[in-house]
């Protein structure tokens, strides 16, 4: 898909990588302000506004515009993606009858399914829709989501005025920083790898677009299993959280290493599935931990914590894209990610989530 967009816009893969970068840069900018808006206005209202922003951005992207306009519109869509991600995370945990880690994990698995399905379903649509395939499929999903969210129960009232911690205090909070570091490695790396894995399989392994898309989609689809599973494990045995994180980091690094070798198709399947499962396991724990740190400003806390993985994506996606211009057709970039994931074992905090 990246190569097709590069041909359409008359540019190279590094510039196409900026389409992902600007989306996540807009997410980065909206994280804390968006979280505060959720604390004040409620998750459902902000969620509906987020869907409308994404719908408008993708609809205009389907018009035959230049690459500069596309970058601006991707930023608009990114504001919607960031707001929607935060609103969904807070909405899922607001029912006091739910365990926060498990609810966050289930929400994470469901929210990830759209991206995973896109990797598998968008490539076959290219034949009929061409370069517009990712944008028009995004419009269709947004229309469906708008109807579903509008039918959801209203957001529970906050009961009292939300806490308004200063941004600098949130970013300096050691708990949020540690949780953010875990999210940066797991969630952040999975998005970067998911963005480039199809191109890697096409160029390094010589796979067809549809086959590469099906294998690459496992990075996101397996998160549908990994995120709820991680939340359930934390709920049952909170004391095992550090070991669970360490195991997921080892599994993730091993999966990326297999993809970077690109030895054969069966190993690519195993590697992509391992990355998706490993990246999903810490999700529920990090979301619940941020919410628990600031219960009266949960939106702002989750937004601050998520600045770490979003910043990782903003910086990492174009850097990995640049390695496709080096020998190995992207293997170097994937190998570096595998090494960083393994090195991150040294900074896993001792989390105690109850």
GIWO-V432917 format. One record per helix or strand of 3 or more residues. SS is the DSSP state (H for helix, E for strand). FROM is the first residue (numbers start at 1). TO is the last residue. If there is no record, write none. Layout:
ss->SS from->FROM to->TO
ss->SS from->FROM to->TO
This chain:
ss->H from->2 to->9
ss->H from->13 to->41
ss->H from->43 to->61
ss->H from->67 to->93
ss->H from->100 to->150
ss->H from->167 to->172
ss->H from->174 to->204
ss->H from->209 to->216
ss->H from->218 to->221
ss->H from->223 to->236
ss->H from->238 to->261
ss->H from->265 to->281
ss->H from->283 to->293
ss->H from->295 to->325
ss->H from->331 to->347
